[in-house]
Amino acid sequence: MLARRHVLGTAAAATGTALIGGTATPAAARATGKDRATGKDHEVLALTHATLVEGSRTTPDQTVLVRGGRIIRSGRSAEVVVPRGARTADLRGKYVIPGLVEAHVHTSGPEEVAAPLFPLTGVTSVREMWGGPVHHEWRQKVTSGRLLGPRWVIAGPLIDGPPTLFTQDTGNPVIEVRDEASARQAVREVKRAGADFVKVYSRLSRPAYLAIADEARRQGIRFAGHCPDSMTIAECSDAGQQTIEHLHALLLATSSKEKEIRRGLEQVRLDPREPSSLARYRSWFRQVHALEYEAVRTYDPARARALFDRLAANGTRVVPTLSVHHTLERPDELPTTQEESKYLPSWMVGEWPGTWKALIGGRTQRDAARIRQIYAHRLRLVGELHRSGVELLAGTDSGTGYLVPGFSLHDELALLAEAGLPAHRVLESATAAPARMLGLQDSRADLVVLDANPLDDIRHTRRIDSVVVAGRYIDRAERGRLLTDVERAAVSSRPPAAATAGALRPCC
């Protein structure tokens, strides 16, 4: 996955160094270089004798040189001269992969907890799926070096139709659009606010959705998100939606009775008088699960292949978010204790059991059995998507219950492997694939150093020795200290005055 054409070779575009064939300009031999903004010297970081994970193979005994936050050279250790005065890390026996990208997050909480957890767990870039001013503030702090955190790609507020699945109790804005004119205005509003893309949601009407797609093209901004209940997956793909989040709509679209099921979907109703987001989502889940079970019973492999071929041809990506499906659909496997939850404030973690009870409580044994079948079918569909050439991106919906930022991505990788993806394709779903889509394929030095080969077992991505974040090398000892700092910040954190039990966002 650390292929030169994907990660290392792109340095030439940003720095002018030539990396083809492992050669570099004489500038790569200097131990320091000047920062144009500050005039200060940049120290060279030399990662020596590492094993690089490249696609489905490994390349041993490699040296990577980093300066000014950028990779300036990579090659055989015997051929790469380490400049005098460079900071050197001997990585014999270690495996280096690109920094991981989390393609579906909802980040909240105190900044000294929320931001650092991502890079300290190897997640050096995130796609924020419900953006707000705080995320732009954090991004500025990270960029200026005032806060350790990931590289952020940020959506605008959700754009949904009436009645939206979310009410004011989330504390996050939702733009509710009723017609084409308000839909177009919402796109312009999101762009003016500085969002990187538009987030579409489940209850949009067909005219409003198509207006968003057209206005996004006019405004030169991408749109992504849920497949609305009013649209088919194929229609969203043809309209240019960049990603499809979750597997609800995809399940319905692969049934031999899709037309009948869609008529049922048109009858799904939410009570606009209901002030609780959890109650609205609980109602939506109950109604949609019945339709999903019928779709499982009537799964049509030929329809699925035709749809998946269409998605692949259109370049539509799917973010399965198996992690959130797992927590909602296999509650018998929810952790009773979770070591990584110590890195979150207790007032956040303490909400999870009550929220999940409000969402999924009251299921009968028959309901639970059917939903387990639905989840197993989701895993099969993910395997089929992969085999059909649809690009999959690893995302978890972290920020919802039981999904700890950063840590949860490693669980998602294991679930993708369980769905049938080979280890190198799982890694690609969290590295090269999202980097291509998000335009992150530059020479920025974002790397994860592992104690074991993830191609042997994808769970080895959890065995982190050290990380490189925008060129900053955080070795094992410093990483341990910084995680301790996060834990202490979580312990001392107090809930904001506006926090409510319903503020957790399920499946968004």
Long-range contacts (C-beta under 8 A, 24 or more apart in sequence): 1-53, 1-54, 1-55, 1-97, 1-98, 1-424, 1-427, 1-428, 1-431, 1-432, 2-52, 2-53, 2-54, 2-96, 2-97, 2-98, 2-447, 3-54, 3-55, 3-432, 4-54, 4-74, 6-98, 6-431, 6-432, 6-435, 6-441, 7-71, 7-98, 7-432, 7-441, 8-64, 8-71, 8-74, 8-443, 10-441, 10-442, 10-443, 11-70, 11-71, 11-72, 11-73, 11-443, 12-443, 13-442, 13-443, 14-70, 14-442, 14-443, 15-70, 15-72, 15-443, 17-72, 17-73, 19-73, 19-74, 22-73, 22-74, 22-75, 22-76, 22-79, 22-80, 23-75, 24-65, 24-72, 24-73, 27-72, 28-65, 28-67, 28-72, 28-73, 29-81, 29-83, 30-83, 31-83, 31-84, 31-85, 31-86, 32-67, 32-85, 33-67, 33-68, 35-68, 42-67, 42-68, 42-69, 43-67, 43-85, 43-86, 43-87, 44-72, 44-82, 44-83, 44-85, 44-86, 44-87, 45-86, 45-87, 45-89, 45-445, 45-468, 45-471, 45-473, 46-82, 46-83, 46-86, 46-87, 46-88, 46-89, 47-89, 47-91, 47-96, 47-447, 47-449, 47-468, 47-473, 48-77, 48-82, 48-88, 48-89, 48-90, 48-91, 49-77, 49-90, 49-91, 49-92, 50-91, 50-92, 50-94, 50-95, 50-96, 50-449, 51-91, 51-93, 51-94, 51-95, 51-96, 51-453, 52-95, 52-96, 53-95, 53-96, 53-97, 53-427, 53-453, 53-454, 53-455, 55-424, 55-428, 56-422, 56-424, 56-455, 57-455, 58-95, 58-453, 58-455, 62-96, 64-96, 64-445, 64-447, 66-445, 66-468, 66-471, 66-473, 67-471, 68-471, 69-444, 69-445, 69-470, 69-471, 69-472, 70-443, 70-444, 70-445, 70-471, 71-443, 71-444, 71-445, 72-443, 87-473, 89-449, 89-466, 89-473, 89-475, 91-449, 91-465, 93-451, 94-449, 94-450, 94-451, 94-465, 95-449, 95-450, 95-451, 95-452, 95-453, 95-454, 95-460, 96-447, 96-448, 96-449, 96-450, 97-427, 97-431, 97-447, 97-448, 97-450, 97-454, 97-461, 98-431, 98-432, 98-435, 98-446, 98-447, 98-448, 99-123, 99-124, 99-125, 99-431, 99-446, 99-447, 99-448, 99-467, 99-468, 99-469, 100-124, 100-125, 100-394, 100-409, 100-430, 100-431, 100-448, 100-461, 101-125, 101-126, 101-127, 101-393, 101-394, 101-430, 101-431, 101-434, 101-435, 101-438, 101-440, 102-126, 102-127, 102-150, 102-394, 102-395, 102-396, 102-398, 102-405, 102-406, 102-409, 102-430, 103-127, 103-243, 103-319, 103-393, 103-394, 103-395, 103-430, 103-434, 104-129, 104-245, 104-319, 104-321, 104-393, 104-395, 104-396, 104-397, 104-398, 105-129, 105-395, 105-396, 105-397, 105-398, 105-399, 105-405, 106-130, 106-397, 106-398, 106-399, 106-400, 106-505, 106-508, 107-135, 107-138, 107-398, 107-399, 107-405, 108-348, 108-399, 109-344, 109-345, 109-348, 109-493, 110-345, 110-489, 110-490, 110-493, 111-138, 111-141, 111-147, 111-149, 112-147, 112-485, 112-486, 112-489, 113-343, 113-344, 113-345, 113-486, 113-489, 113-490, 113-493, 114-138, 114-405, 115-141, 115-142, 115-147, 115-148, 115-149, 115-150, 116-147, 116-148, 116-149, 116-482, 116-485, 116-486, 117-343, 117-404, 117-405, 117-406, 117-407, 117-486, 118-149, 118-150, 118-405, 118-406, 119-148, 119-149, 119-150, 119-406, 119-467, 119-469, 119-474, 120-148, 120-406, 120-467, 120-474, 120-479, 120-482, 120-483, 120-486, 121-405, 121-406, 121-407, 121-409, 121-410, 121-464, 122-406, 122-409, 122-410, 122-448, 122-461, 122-464, 122-467, 123-150, 123-405, 123-406, 123-409, 124-150, 124-151, 124-446, 124-448, 124-467, 124-469, 124-470, 125-150, 125-151, 125-152, 125-153, 125-434, 125-435, 125-438, 125-440, 125-446, 126-150, 126-151, 126-152, 126-153, 127-153, 127-155, 127-395, 127-434, 127-438, 128-152, 128-153, 128-154, 128-155, 129-155, 129-199, 129-225, 129-245, 129-397, 129-508, 130-155, 130-157, 130-158, 130-172, 130-199, 130-505, 130-508, 131-155, 131-156, 131-157, 131-195, 131-196, 131-199, 132-157, 132-172, 132-173, 136-194, 148-469, 148-482, 150-469, 151-440, 151-444, 151-446, 151-470, 153-196, 153-197, 153-438, 153-440, 154-194, 154-195, 154-196, 155-195, 155-196, 155-197, 155-198, 155-199, 155-224, 155-225, 156-189, 156-190, 156-191, 156-193, 156-195, 156-197, 156-198, 156-199, 157-190, 157-199, 158-199, 158-201, 158-225, 158-508, 159-183, 159-186, 159-187, 159-190, 159-198, 159-199, 159-200, 159-201, 159-204, 159-212, 160-201, 160-202, 160-203, 160-204, 161-201, 161-203, 161-204, 161-205, 161-208, 161-228, 161-230, 162-203, 162-272, 163-203, 163-270, 163-271, 163-272, 163-280, 164-201, 164-203, 165-201, 165-202, 165-203, 165-270, 165-277, 165-280, 165-281, 165-284, 165-508, 166-277, 166-280, 166-505, 166-508, 167-274, 167-275, 167-276, 167-277, 167-280, 168-275, 169-275, 169-276, 169-277, 169-500, 169-502, 169-503, 170-277, 170-502, 170-503, 170-505, 171-498, 171-499, 171-500, 171-503, 172-505, 174-201, 177-204, 177-208, 177-212, 178-205, 178-208, 179-205, 179-207, 179-208, 180-207, 180-208, 180-210, 180-211, 181-211, 182-208, 183-207, 183-208, 183-209, 183-211, 183-212, 183-215, 184-211, 184-212, 184-214, 184-215, 186-212, 187-212, 187-215, 187-216, 187-219, 187-221, 187-223, 188-215, 188-219, 190-221, 191-219, 191-221, 195-221, 196-221, 196-222, 197-221, 197-222, 197-223, 197-224, 197-242, 198-222, 198-223, 198-224, 198-225, 199-223, 199-224, 199-225, 200-224, 200-225, 200-226, 200-228, 200-241, 201-225, 201-226, 201-228, 201-508, 202-226, 202-227, 202-228, 202-229, 202-284, 203-228, 203-229, 203-270, 204-228, 204-230, 204-231, 205-230, 206-230, 206-231, 209-236, 209-239, 210-239, 213-239, 213-240, 213-241, 216-240, 229-265, 229-266, 229-268, 230-266, 232-258, 232-262, 233-307, 233-311, 234-307, 234-310, 236-316, 237-310, 237-311, 237-314, 237-316, 238-310, 238-314, 240-314, 241-316, 242-316, 242-317, 242-437, 243-316, 243-317, 243-318, 243-319, 243-393, 243-437, 244-311, 244-316, 244-317, 244-318, 244-319, 245-319, 245-321, 245-395, 246-319, 246-320, 246-321, 246-324, 246-325, 246-397, 246-507, 247-318, 247-320, 247-321, 247-322, 247-325, 247-378, 247-381, 247-382, 248-288, 248-292, 250-318, 250-381, 250-385, 251-292, 251-295, 251-296, 251-374, 251-377, 251-378, 251-381, 252-291, 252-292, 252-295, 253-303, 253-307, 254-295, 254-299, 254-300, 254-303, 254-304, 254-307, 254-381, 255-294, 255-295, 255-298, 255-299, 255-300, 255-303, 256-298, 256-299, 256-300, 256-303, 257-294, 257-295, 257-298, 258-295, 258-303, 261-291, 261-294, 261-295, 264-290, 264-291, 264-294, 265-291, 276-502, 277-502, 277-505, 277-506, 278-355, 278-358, 278-359, 278-502, 278-504, 278-506, 279-358, 281-359, 281-506, 281-507, 282-358, 282-359, 282-360, 285-328, 285-359, 285-360, 289-367, 289-370, 289-371, 289-374, 292-374, 293-370, 293-371, 293-373, 293-374, 296-373, 296-374, 296-377, 299-377, 301-384, 304-381, 304-384, 305-384, 305-388, 308-384, 308-385, 308-388, 308-389, 308-390, 309-388, 309-389, 311-385, 311-388, 311-390, 312-388, 312-389, 312-390, 312-391, 315-391, 316-390, 317-390, 317-391, 317-392, 317-393, 317-433, 317-437, 318-385, 318-390, 318-391, 318-392, 318-393, 319-392, 319-393, 319-394, 319-395, 320-378, 320-382, 320-385, 320-392, 320-395, 320-416, 320-419, 321-395, 321-396, 321-397, 321-412, 321-507, 322-378, 322-379, 322-382, 322-412, 322-415, 322-416, 322-419, 323-396, 323-397, 323-398, 323-403, 323-408, 323-411, 323-412, 323-415, 324-396, 324-397, 324-400, 324-403, 324-506, 324-507, 325-375, 325-378, 326-375, 326-415, 327-356, 327-400, 327-401, 327-402, 327-403, 328-356, 328-359, 328-360, 328-506, 328-507, 329-371, 329-372, 329-374, 329-375, 329-378, 330-372, 330-375, 331-356, 331-360, 332-368, 334-402, 335-402, 338-402, 338-404, 340-404, 340-407, 341-404, 342-487, 342-490, 343-404, 343-407, 343-483, 343-486, 343-487, 343-490, 344-404, 344-490, 345-490, 345-491, 345-493, 345-494, 345-495, 346-490, 346-491, 347-493, 347-494, 347-495, 347-499, 348-495, 351-401, 351-501, 351-503, 351-504, 352-401, 352-402, 352-504, 354-501, 355-401, 355-501, 355-502, 355-504, 355-506, 356-401, 356-402, 358-502, 359-506, 379-415, 379-418, 379-419, 379-420, 380-419, 382-416, 382-419, 382-420, 382-421, 383-419, 383-420, 383-421, 386-419, 386-420, 386-421, 386-425, 387-420, 391-433, 391-437, 392-416, 392-421, 392-425, 392-429, 392-433, 393-429, 393-430, 393-433, 393-434, 393-437, 394-426, 394-429, 394-430, 394-434, 397-507, 397-508, 399-505, 400-504, 400-505, 400-506, 400-507, 400-508, 401-504, 401-506, 410-459, 410-461, 410-462, 413-458, 413-459, 413-461, 414-458, 414-459, 416-458, 417-458, 423-454, 423-455, 423-456, 423-457, 423-458, 424-455, 426-458, 427-454, 427-455, 427-458, 427-461, 444-470, 444-471, 445-470, 445-471, 446-470
